[in-house]
């Protein structure tokens, strides 16, 4: 019987590979080429030679604008504009030397779309100071094959005094179909020190999308409230029942969640350096702060895991729910259920999409996902954290608690499945009710498996589902490298001389 389930599971995996969500083709310039261009443009615009500075680079895209355009059903029609404006397929590259930092944004054509220069040692500046007019700035930023800066219109300029020096600000406007971007360029002593932009969607329906985002954000906050509520419920259940179960497994699970948090802590620090580095701090201090933050997060999660698992194991033993009985069999069923759900839901969503009942936002390409900093470590970490914490709270504790309180299996499964679905955003699906319905069904399947097969089954199924879902694009990208479609990208932070 277990063999049949496994065969069905691997057939479902093939269905998922065929019908998984669509992704855009990657048109991003190679990492090493982007860093070379960034150094050239920084020297040309700001007069700073960063050839010996430490470089940190990562893929960047404007997630908010892309999400809103998807909700408005304009993402496909405006894809080319997003590409030209650097809102997709773009690089963010930060160069650091002691307490000096420069971050630059390049679109896929190599045009500069973002710049912030923080140089405290004037000896880094080279070349002569040359005053630039608003027209000179645009000509400097416009390259031979430029589209973004070529279409920019001059709309105004101003000046302010800061630290006994004049800072000139020039404003430009780029307009496209349903999109408008305002760009400000700040110049000090003939050197460009800041390029900032603000994107606006020109449609009357944008307010409805913004309200929907607020609702989904509020639902996401319910996750923290749910974890707190589960912890309190777990403590109360331990008080009002005769708790006699050991804590060894709970301690082990708490240690696993701490490991999962620390698994990606170094990568998280590197991404933080690119996005939010404070040049008043040294790189070493940034890493220390990052590791301390990971430690605090790990301890907080471990406390939730320890209490909910201890209370859940106690309630499950009172209700005689199987936990780890026949572990090999449970793991086999768990793998099968995870794979079957992947294939089943991907097929259903493809049918709904073909019938025009739902729109699914295309995902990043395999290469873009890789370059954004998402590796197998991130996939493993996320899969462990989501499967362990959610199954402890909603199945082990939630289902067991509601059965203990009300004595009704079906009600316990339905209630926890609905609560679990509300924790997940449906922004990639329009209308999002289909995404939430899918999660409710998935929760019902997991709840039934928990009661009739065991806790290890649902833990395995949830982990397998999330791990395959997040790691398959990386695996596909590696295959494409071997086939010669892409060359091997450099993963390490590099300094090219």
N, C-alpha and C positions, 0 to 999 in steps of 0.2 A: 504493500500500500504506500509506504513512504517513497519507494522508487517511482511509483506512478506520479505522486505529487511532485517529485523533483523533475521528472520529464516534462510535466505540464508547466512547471516553473521556468525551465530553460526555453521551452517553446514561447512562453510569454515574454521572456527576455528578448527573443528575436523579434517579437511583435513590437516591443518598446523601441528597439533600435531602429526599426523601420518607420514607426509613427511618432517618435518623440517630437517635442516642440521644434519648430523651424528655427534656424539661426541665420543671421546675416553673414555674408562673406567678409572676411577680414581684408581690409585695404590699408592697414596700418604700416607705416614705413618701419624697417628693422630698428631694433633698439640701438645698436651701435651707430647706425646712420643718424638716428634722432639725436643722440648725444653729441655727435660731431657737428651737426647743424646747429644745435643749441649753443655750443661753445662759440661757433662763428657768429651767430646772431647776437649773443650777449656782448661779444667784443665790439661788434659793429654798432649796436644800439646804446650800450651802457659804458663802453670803453674799459671793460674789465676782462683780463685774461684769466680764464678759469681752467686752463689746460691741466693744471696740477691739482685742482680741487677734487674732493671726493664727490662722486656723482651717484644720485639715487633716482631711479626712473620707474614710472609705472603707467599703465594704461589709464586713461581718464575719459569719462563721458558724463554729460549733464543728465543725471538720472531723473531729476524732477521734471525737466522739460520733456524728456522722452516719455515718461510715464503719463504726463498730461496729454501729450499728442496722441498716445495710444488710446486713452479714454475718449478723445474727440474723434477717433478714427481718421487721423491725418498723418500718422507716422510714416506710412509707405509713400504717400505723395510728397512728403517733405524730407524724405531720406537724403536726397542729394544736397539740399540746402543745409541740413544738419552736418553733413560730411564737409562741405566747403567752409562752414563757420566754425569747425572744430568742436562741435557739440557731441559728436561721436567719432570713434577712431582717432583719438587725440592722445598726445603724450603730456605728462607732467614730469618735469625733470628738475631736481633741486641739486645745486652745487654748494658745497660747504667747505669752508676753510677757517678754522678757529672760530671766532665769533662773527664771521661774515657768511651771509647766505643769499643766494639768488635762485629763485624758482621761475621757470619759463614754461609756457604751454605752446605746443606746436600741433597744428592740424596735420592731416595725412599728406598734405601738399608741402609741408615744411614751413608754412606761414606762422608767424608769431601771433597768437591769440590771447596770451596772458603773460604778464611779467611783473615780478616784484623784486626789487633790488634792495638789500640791506647790507651795506658795506660801511663798516665803522673805521676801517683803516684806509685812509685816502691814498696810501702808497699802491694800493691795488689798481687804482685808476691809471690808465695809460692814454697817450695821445693828447692832442691839443683840444681845448674847449672851443667849441664852435656853436654859436647861437643858431637855433633852427626856427624857422617859421612853421605855421600850421601846415602849409603845403609841403615844406621840406620833410616834415615828419611822415606824412603820407607817402611821399616818394621813397623815403628810406625803408618803410615797411612793405612797400609794394615790390614784389619780385617779378621776374619775367613771366612766369606762368601763374601769377597771382589772380585769384578770383575774389577772395574775401576783402582784401584791402583795395583792390581795384574798384569794387562796387561801393566802397565807403564814401559817404557824403560828409563834407565839412559843415558842422552846424554851429560852432561857436568856440570861444576860448576865454580864459580868465587867468588871474594871477594872484598869488598870496605870498606872504613872507613867512618863512619858518627857519629858525636857527640862523638868522642874519643872512639868509640867501633866498632868492626869489624862486618860486616853483610855479611854472607855467602849466596850465591844464588845457588840453585841446579835446574837444568833443566831436565825435563822428557818429554817423548813423548808417546802419546797413539794414535794408528792408527786403523782404521776400514775401512770397505768398503765405499769408496768415502768420508771419513772424517778423519781429522787429528787434534789432539789437543796438543798444546804445553803448558806445565805447568811449572811455576816457583815457587819455594818454598824458602822463605827468612827466615834465622835463625839468631837470635842475642842472644849471650850468652847462647847458648844451647836451646833457646826457639823459636818455630816457630811463626813468627809475620805476615807473608803474604803468601797466596796461591792464585796465579793468573793463569788464563788460556786464551788461544786464540784459537778459533775453525776455522778451514779452510776446505772448501769444495773442494775436489780434482776432479774437472771436468773442461773441456775446455769451457763449456757453462756458467760458472759463471759470466763472464763479461757481457753477454747479460742480465742476471738477474739483475745485479747491475745497468746497464743503465736503465732498466725498472723501478727500484726503484727510481732512480733520476727523471724520468719523472713523476711518480706518486706523488713524493714529491713536484715537481713544480706545479702540478695540485692542490695539497692541499693548497699551498700558495695562489692560486687564490681565496680561500675562504676569506682570509683577504682583498685581493684587491677588491673582490666583495662586501664585507661589506662596505669598504670605498667608493667604487663607488656608491653603493646604497644610502649611507648617503648623498653624494654630489648631486646625482640625486634628492633625496628627497628634499633637501634644494632648489635646482634650481626650482623644480616644484612648491614649495610653493611660490617662488618669482614671477614666471611667470603666476600663476593662482590666481584667487580671493579666497584665503583660508578663509573659514568662519566656518569650523568645529571646535567643541570644543576639548579640550586636555585632558579631564577627563579619557577617556578610554586609551589613550596613556600613561598617568601617571600610571594607574593601571597595564598595561602590562609591563612597565618598572620596577615596584615594583615586579611583579611576576618573572621576569628574575633574579633580585637580590636575591630573595628568593631561586630560583633554584640553584644559584651558592653557596649560603651559606649552602644549605641543606647538602652538602657533604664535607664542608670545614674541619671539624674535621677528617673525614676519610682520606682526602687527606694529611693532616699533618702527620697522623700516617704512611701512606705509604711512605711519604717523609722521615720520620725518619728512616725507614728501608733501603731505597735506597740511601739516600744522606745526612745523618746526619753529621753535623760538631760538633765535641766534644768540640770545643771552646765555643759553645753556650750552654745555659741551655735549658732544655725542655720547660720551660715557654716562653723563648724568641723565640723558634722555633714556638710555637703555635701563638704567637703574630704576627710574620712575616707571618705565613700562613694565619691568619685571615685578615691581612692588604692586602696581595696579592689577597685574595678572594674579598675583598672590592673594590680594584682597578679594578679587572676583572669585577665585578658586575656593577660598575659605567660605565665602557667602553661599556659593552653590553647594559646597560640600555639607554645610549645615542643613540646607533644605533637603538634600539627598539623604542624609543620615536620619533626620527626623521622619520624613515621609516614608522611607523604606522600613524603618523600625516599626512605625505604626501600621503600615500596610501589611507587613509580614504577620504582625499580631492579629489584625482583623481577618486576613486570609486564612490563618490557622483556625480561628474561631468558626469561620464559615466553611472550613474544609475545602478550600480552593487549592488546586495543585499549583505548586510553585516551580520546583526544580526536579520533579519526578521524571525519570527517563530522559536525562538531559540530551543524549544523542538524538533521540526521536524528536524532542522538542525543537532542537536546533534545525533538524531537517525540515520539519513542518514550517518553522519560522522563515527559513530561506525560501521555501516554496511559496509561502503566502506573500512575502515581500515582492518576489519576482512576478507572481500572478497579478498582483494589484498594479504593478508598473505597466505591464502589458495591457491589462484590461482598461485602465483609465486613459492611457495614451490612445488606444483605439477608439474609445468612446468620445474623447475630445476631438479627435480627428474627424469623426463622423459629424459631430455637432458643428465643427468649424466648416466643413464642406457644405453643410446645409444652411450656413449663414446664421446659425443660432447663437454662436459665441465667437468672439475675436480674441485670439491669444497673441500677446506681444512677442514677436520673435526675440530669441535670446541672443546674447553675444556669441560671436563665432568661437569655435574651440580655441583658436589662437589668441583672440582678444581676452577670453577668460583666463588663459594661461598668463598672458602678459599683465593682467590686472592684479596679479599676485596670488591667484587662487591655485594652489597645488594640491597634491594628494594629502599632504598634512592637514590642510584646511578642510578637505572633504572628510577625513577621518575624524578630526576634532569636532566638526559641526554635527556629524552623524552620531558620534558618541553622546555629545551633550543633549541634542534634541531627543534622541531615542531614550536615553536613560532618564532624564528629568521628566519628560512628558509621560512616559509609561509608568514611572513611579507615582506621579501625581494623579494621572487620570485613570489608569487601569488598576495598578496595585492598591493605591489608597482610595481613589475615587469610587471605583466600582465596588470594592470591598466595603467601603464606608456606607454607601447608599443601600447595599444589600443588608448590611447589619442594622441600619436604621429602619428601612421600610420592608425588607424581606421580599423584594421583587426584582428578579434578575433583569428582565427586559427594560424596566424603567431605569435601572442603574446604568445599563449600557447606553440607552438613548440619551439620557441626561449628560453623561460624561462625554459622549461623542459630540453633542451640540456645543458644550462648553469648550471642548478641544478645538473644534472648527473655528470658533470665534477668535482664537489666539493667532490665527494665520491671516496674513493679508491676501486679498484677492485682486490686487491692483493690476496684475498681469493678465487678468481675464475680464472681459466685458461682455455681458453683465457678470459681476463677481459672484452672483448667487450660484452659478454652476460650480465654481471652485469650492465654495463652502458646502454645497451639496455633496461634492466628491469627498470632502474631508469627513463629513458626517457618515457617509457610507463606509469609508475606510475605518473610521473609529468604531463603527458597529462590528465590522469584521474582526478588528483587533480585540474588542470587548468579548465577543463570542469565543474567540480563540483563547483568551485569557481564562475564561471560566471553564472551558471544556478540555483544553490541552495543557496550558500552564503559562506562568509568567515569562519563563525563558523564551517561549515561542514568540510572544508579542515583542519582546525586547529585540530578538534577532530579526523579526520581520521588519520592524521600524528601522533598525540600523541598516539592513540590506537595502531597503527601499531608498533611503536617503543617500546612502553611499553610492549606489549605482546611478542614481539621478544626478549627483553632483560630480562624480568622477569619470563617467562615460565620455563627456566632452574632452577631458584631458587625455584619456586613453586614445580617443579618435585622433587627437592632434598629434600624439606620438607616432601613430601609424602613418599619418600624412607626412610627417618628417621623413620616415623611412622610405616612403614612396617618392620622395623628392619634391613634394608640393611646396613645402616650406623648409628652410634651413634651420638648424638648431639655434634657438635664441640663447643668449647669454643670460643666465639666471642670477649671477652674482652682481653685487654692486661693483662697478668698475671705474677705474681711472685710466683714461687713454692719454698718452703723452704724444 
